């Protein structure tokens, strides 16, 4: 049975993520109060951030941006898009 959390991002009780994503205080807060649905939204958002800022995974710069953006995304007023970001054209 999935562990349920009151998701801070989505504002309702949902299955929580089954792991602590980072070995710090933010990782603990995410584990305790973020749902798997919100985590999936974050992973898509962070892929875009990594690409737009051209960050190399695992670097100090990437980690700093990761933690700053995750804090805003999950617990703040939402993460901001990079200044030059242009959404991909709709397929169709």
PALUMKE-187835 format. One record per residue (C-alpha): residue number from 0; x, z, y; residue in three letters. Coordinates in Angstrom, 3 decimals, always signed. Each point is the difference from the previous one (the first is absolute). Layout:
N
<node><seq>NUM</seq><px>X</px><pz>Z</pz><py>Y</py><type>ALA</type></node>
...
***
This chain:
92
<node><seq>0</seq><px>+0.000</px><pz>+0.000</pz><py>+0.000</py><type>UNK</type></node>
<node><seq>1</seq><px>+1.330</px><pz>-0.954</pz><py>+3.433</py><type>UNK</type></node>
<node><seq>2</seq><px>+0.953</px><pz>+2.698</pz><py>+2.479</py><type>UNK</type></node>
<node><seq>3</seq><px>-2.452</px><pz>-0.124</pz><py>+2.915</py><type>UNK</type></node>
<node><seq>4</seq><px>+0.988</px><pz>+0.443</pz><py>+3.647</py><type>UNK</type></node>
<node><seq>5</seq><px>-1.869</px><pz>+0.021</pz><py>+3.291</py><type>UNK</type></node>
<node><seq>6</seq><px>+1.722</px><pz>-3.095</pz><py>+1.400</py><type>UNK</type></node>
<node><seq>7</seq><px>+1.177</px><pz>+0.476</pz><py>+3.592</py><type>UNK</type></node>
<node><seq>8</seq><px>+0.154</px><pz>-3.759</pz><py>+0.548</py><type>UNK</type></node>
<node><seq>9</seq><px>-3.388</px><pz>-1.006</pz><py>-1.401</py><type>UNK</type></node>
<node><seq>10</seq><px>-1.901</px><pz>+3.245</pz><py>+0.629</py><type>UNK</type></node>
<node><seq>11</seq><px>-1.489</px><pz>+0.430</pz><py>-3.460</py><type>UNK</type></node>
<node><seq>12</seq><px>+0.787</px><pz>+1.500</pz><py>-3.383</py><type>UNK</type></node>
<node><seq>13</seq><px>+1.822</px><pz>-2.511</pz><py>-2.194</py><type>UNK</type></node>
<node><seq>14</seq><px>+2.580</px><pz>-0.038</pz><py>-2.812</py><type>UNK</type></node>
<node><seq>15</seq><px>+3.403</px><pz>+1.051</pz><py>+1.357</py><type>UNK</type></node>
<node><seq>16</seq><px>+3.304</px><pz>-1.713</pz><py>-0.601</py><type>UNK</type></node>
<node><seq>17</seq><px>+1.604</px><pz>+1.235</pz><py>-3.242</py><type>UNK</type></node>
<node><seq>18</seq><px>+3.492</px><pz>+0.528</pz><py>+1.465</py><type>UNK</type></node>
<node><seq>19</seq><px>+1.802</px><pz>+1.384</pz><py>+3.034</py><type>UNK</type></node>
<node><seq>20</seq><px>+1.187</px><pz>-3.180</pz><py>+1.759</py><type>UNK</type></node>
<node><seq>21</seq><px>+2.987</px><pz>+1.481</pz><py>+1.875</py><type>UNK</type></node>
<node><seq>22</seq><px>+2.099</px><pz>+3.144</pz><py>-0.533</py><type>UNK</type></node>
<node><seq>23</seq><px>-0.853</px><pz>+1.504</pz><py>+3.389</py><type>UNK</type></node>
<node><seq>24</seq><px>-2.787</px><pz>+1.790</pz><py>+1.867</py><type>UNK</type></node>
<node><seq>25</seq><px>-1.799</px><pz>-3.263</pz><py>+0.784</py><type>UNK</type></node>
<node><seq>26</seq><px>+0.048</px><pz>-0.953</pz><py>-3.688</py><type>UNK</type></node>
<node><seq>27</seq><px>-1.584</px><pz>+3.345</pz><py>-0.862</py><type>UNK</type></node>
<node><seq>28</seq><px>-2.731</px><pz>-0.447</pz><py>+2.630</py><type>UNK</type></node>
<node><seq>29</seq><px>-0.744</px><pz>-3.513</pz><py>-1.264</py><type>UNK</type></node>
<node><seq>30</seq><px>-0.186</px><pz>+1.261</pz><py>-3.589</py><type>UNK</type></node>
<node><seq>31</seq><px>-2.385</px><pz>+2.804</pz><py>+0.964</py><type>UNK</type></node>
<node><seq>32</seq><px>-2.361</px><pz>-1.891</pz><py>+2.297</py><type>UNK</type></node>
<node><seq>33</seq><px>+0.162</px><pz>-3.785</pz><py>-0.434</py><type>UNK</type></node>
<node><seq>34</seq><px>-2.043</px><pz>-2.004</pz><py>-2.494</py><type>UNK</type></node>
<node><seq>35</seq><px>+1.194</px><pz>-2.807</pz><py>-2.224</py><type>UNK</type></node>
<node><seq>36</seq><px>-2.218</px><pz>-2.389</pz><py>+2.001</py><type>UNK</type></node>
<node><seq>37</seq><px>+1.754</px><pz>+0.969</pz><py>+3.256</py><type>UNK</type></node>
<node><seq>38</seq><px>+3.402</px><pz>-0.224</pz><py>-1.730</py><type>UNK</type></node>
<node><seq>39</seq><px>-0.750</px><pz>-3.590</pz><py>-1.046</py><type>UNK</type></node>
<node><seq>40</seq><px>-0.904</px><pz>-0.817</pz><py>+3.619</py><type>UNK</type></node>
<node><seq>41</seq><px>+3.321</px><pz>+1.535</pz><py>+1.076</py><type>UNK</type></node>
<node><seq>42</seq><px>+2.094</px><pz>-2.033</pz><py>-2.440</py><type>UNK</type></node>
<node><seq>43</seq><px>-1.447</px><pz>-3.243</pz><py>+1.386</py><type>UNK</type></node>
<node><seq>44</seq><px>+0.522</px><pz>+1.164</pz><py>+3.577</py><type>UNK</type></node>
<node><seq>45</seq><px>+3.573</px><pz>+1.060</pz><py>-0.697</py><type>UNK</type></node>
<node><seq>46</seq><px>+0.885</px><pz>-3.360</pz><py>-1.594</py><type>UNK</type></node>
<node><seq>47</seq><px>-1.039</px><pz>-1.613</pz><py>+3.264</py><type>UNK</type></node>
<node><seq>48</seq><px>+2.055</px><pz>+2.522</pz><py>+2.026</py><type>UNK</type></node>
<node><seq>49</seq><px>+3.095</px><pz>-0.603</pz><py>-2.161</py><type>UNK</type></node>
<node><seq>50</seq><px>-0.304</px><pz>-3.760</pz><py>+0.439</py><type>UNK</type></node>
<node><seq>51</seq><px>-0.833</px><pz>-0.004</pz><py>+3.713</py><type>UNK</type></node>
<node><seq>52</seq><px>+2.794</px><pz>+2.426</pz><py>+0.919</py><type>UNK</type></node>
<node><seq>53</seq><px>+2.324</px><pz>-1.683</pz><py>-2.525</py><type>UNK</type></node>
<node><seq>54</seq><px>+0.995</px><pz>+3.326</pz><py>-1.532</py><type>UNK</type></node>
<node><seq>55</seq><px>+2.219</px><pz>+0.360</pz><py>-3.037</py><type>UNK</type></node>
<node><seq>56</seq><px>-1.576</px><pz>+2.346</pz><py>-2.535</py><type>UNK</type></node>
<node><seq>57</seq><px>+1.810</px><pz>+3.286</pz><py>-0.572</py><type>UNK</type></node>
<node><seq>58</seq><px>+1.899</px><pz>-0.026</pz><py>+3.290</py><type>UNK</type></node>
<node><seq>59</seq><px>-0.142</px><pz>+2.902</pz><py>+2.433</py><type>UNK</type></node>
<node><seq>60</seq><px>-1.733</px><pz>-2.254</pz><py>+2.547</py><type>UNK</type></node>
<node><seq>61</seq><px>-2.647</px><pz>-1.064</pz><py>-2.534</py><type>UNK</type></node>
<node><seq>62</seq><px>-0.607</px><pz>+3.619</pz><py>-1.023</py><type>UNK</type></node>
<node><seq>63</seq><px>-0.369</px><pz>+1.101</pz><py>+3.607</py><type>UNK</type></node>
<node><seq>64</seq><px>-2.573</px><pz>-2.738</pz><py>+0.674</py><type>UNK</type></node>
<node><seq>65</seq><px>-1.736</px><pz>+0.759</pz><py>-3.321</py><type>UNK</type></node>
<node><seq>66</seq><px>-0.493</px><pz>+3.684</pz><py>+0.760</py><type>UNK</type></node>
<node><seq>67</seq><px>-1.012</px><pz>-0.593</pz><py>+3.626</py><type>UNK</type></node>
<node><seq>68</seq><px>-2.533</px><pz>-2.677</pz><py>-0.924</py><type>UNK</type></node>
<node><seq>69</seq><px>-1.344</px><pz>+1.956</pz><py>-2.998</py><type>UNK</type></node>
<node><seq>70</seq><px>-0.601</px><pz>+3.074</pz><py>+2.187</py><type>UNK</type></node>
<node><seq>71</seq><px>-1.995</px><pz>-2.114</pz><py>+2.479</py><type>UNK</type></node>
<node><seq>72</seq><px>-1.808</px><pz>-1.981</pz><py>-2.713</py><type>UNK</type></node>
<node><seq>73</seq><px>-1.179</px><pz>+2.988</pz><py>-2.033</py><type>UNK</type></node>
<node><seq>74</seq><px>-0.275</px><pz>+2.849</pz><py>+2.492</py><type>UNK</type></node>
<node><seq>75</seq><px>+0.089</px><pz>-1.486</pz><py>+3.507</py><type>UNK</type></node>
<node><seq>76</seq><px>-1.916</px><pz>-2.629</pz><py>+1.869</py><type>UNK</type></node>
<node><seq>77</seq><px>+1.220</px><pz>-2.777</pz><py>-2.288</py><type>UNK</type></node>
<node><seq>78</seq><px>+3.292</px><pz>-1.828</pz><py>-0.201</py><type>UNK</type></node>
<node><seq>79</seq><px>+0.663</px><pz>-2.629</pz><py>+2.625</py><type>UNK</type></node>
<node><seq>80</seq><px>+0.739</px><pz>-3.582</pz><py>-0.869</py><type>UNK</type></node>
<node><seq>81</seq><px>+3.407</px><pz>-1.361</pz><py>+0.993</py><type>UNK</type></node>
<node><seq>82</seq><px>-0.023</px><pz>-1.438</pz><py>+3.558</py><type>UNK</type></node>
<node><seq>83</seq><px>+0.436</px><pz>-3.641</pz><py>-1.097</py><type>UNK</type></node>
<node><seq>84</seq><px>-2.301</px><pz>+0.215</pz><py>-3.045</py><type>UNK</type></node>
<node><seq>85</seq><px>-2.351</px><pz>-2.908</pz><py>-0.535</py><type>UNK</type></node>
<node><seq>86</seq><px>-2.535</px><pz>+0.297</pz><py>-2.797</py><type>UNK</type></node>
<node><seq>87</seq><px>+0.239</px><pz>-2.746</pz><py>-2.640</py><type>UNK</type></node>
<node><seq>88</seq><px>-2.480</px><pz>-2.842</pz><py>+0.405</py><type>UNK</type></node>
<node><seq>89</seq><px>-3.088</px><pz>+0.290</pz><py>-2.158</py><type>UNK</type></node>
<node><seq>90</seq><px>+0.117</px><pz>-2.148</pz><py>-3.109</py><type>UNK</type></node>
<node><seq>91</seq><px>-2.811</px><pz>-2.338</pz><py>-0.509</py><type>UNK</type></node>
***
